[in-house]
């Protein structure tokens, strides 16, 4: 199993926290936090637990078990973040696409 750094970034964005805010809340150096979120370094267990609590997500949300669907799932996560930034007309247009991609991830 491996932590999905795309989901870490998505959860942070959905909460409206900046990278600086997450680094401060977790007690991690800004550069070190950026490296974790970018997938360039491993995350310590205590920081992983703290981030999940701060972002109000279960640990399972951040863990990838099926490597075959990881890329599609990451793109769906990114699309969800972008979808939250669109107006109502844009949300309607893209929500069908996300639902279709979600079906691919499940199968």
C-alpha positions in Angstrom: 0.0 0.0 0.0 1.1 3.5 -0.7 -0.2 6.9 0.3 -1.8 8.8 -2.6 -0.3 12.3 -2.6 -2.9 13.4 -5.2 -5.6 12.8 -2.6 -3.7 14.6 0.1 -3.6 17.7 -2.1 -7.2 17.3 -3.1 -8.4 17.0 0.5 -6.3 20.1 1.4 -7.8 22.1 -1.4 -11.3 21.0 -0.6 -10.8 22.3 3.0 -9.5 25.6 1.6 -6.1 25.2 3.3 -2.9 26.5 1.7 0.3 24.5 1.7 1.6 26.9 4.3 -1.5 26.4 6.5 -1.2 22.6 6.4 2.5 22.8 7.2 1.7 25.0 10.2 -1.2 22.8 11.4 0.8 19.6 11.2 4.0 21.1 12.6 6.0 20.1 9.5 8.5 22.4 7.8 6.9 24.0 4.7 9.5 22.5 2.3 9.1 19.1 3.9 5.3 19.3 3.6 5.6 20.3 0.0 7.8 17.3 -0.7 5.3 15.0 1.0 2.4 16.4 -1.0 4.4 16.2 -4.2 5.2 12.6 -3.6 8.9 13.2 -3.4 9.3 11.9 0.2 7.7 9.4 2.5 5.3 10.4 5.2 5.9 9.5 8.9 3.0 7.7 10.5 2.4 10.4 13.2 2.2 13.1 10.5 -0.1 10.8 8.4 -2.5 10.5 11.4 -2.4 14.2 12.1 -3.1 15.1 8.5 -6.1 12.7 8.2 -7.5 14.3 11.4 -7.0 17.9 10.2 -8.5 17.1 6.8 -11.3 15.1 8.3 -10.7 12.1 6.1 -10.4 8.4 7.1 -6.9 6.9 6.6 -8.3 4.6 3.9 -9.0 7.7 1.7 -5.3 8.3 1.3 -4.1 4.8 0.8 -3.9 3.1 -2.7 -4.3 -0.6 -2.9 -5.2 -1.1 -6.5 -2.3 0.3 -8.6 -4.1 -0.4 -11.9 -6.8 2.2 -11.4 -4.6 4.7 -9.6 -4.1 7.1 -12.5 -7.7 7.3 -13.4 -8.7 7.7 -9.7 -6.1 10.5 -9.3 -7.6 12.3 -12.3 -11.1 11.9 -10.9 -9.9 13.4 -7.6 -8.3 16.4 -9.5 -11.5 16.9 -11.5 -13.6 17.0 -8.3 -11.4 19.8 -6.9 -11.7 21.7 -10.2 -15.5 21.0 -10.2 -15.8 22.7 -6.9 -14.5 25.9 -8.4 -16.9 26.0 -11.4 -20.2 27.9 -11.6 -23.4 25.9 -11.7 -23.5 25.5 -15.5 -19.9 24.2 -15.6 -20.7 21.8 -12.7 -23.5 20.3 -14.7 -21.3 19.8 -17.8 -18.5 18.1 -15.9 -20.4 16.1 -13.3 -21.4 13.5 -16.0 -17.8 13.0 -17.0 -16.8 12.5 -13.4 -19.5 9.9 -12.9 -18.4 8.0 -15.9 -14.8 8.0 -14.7 -15.9 6.9 -11.3 -17.6 3.9 -12.9 -14.3 3.0 -14.6 -12.4 3.2 -11.2 -14.9 0.8 -9.5 -14.7 -1.9 -12.2 
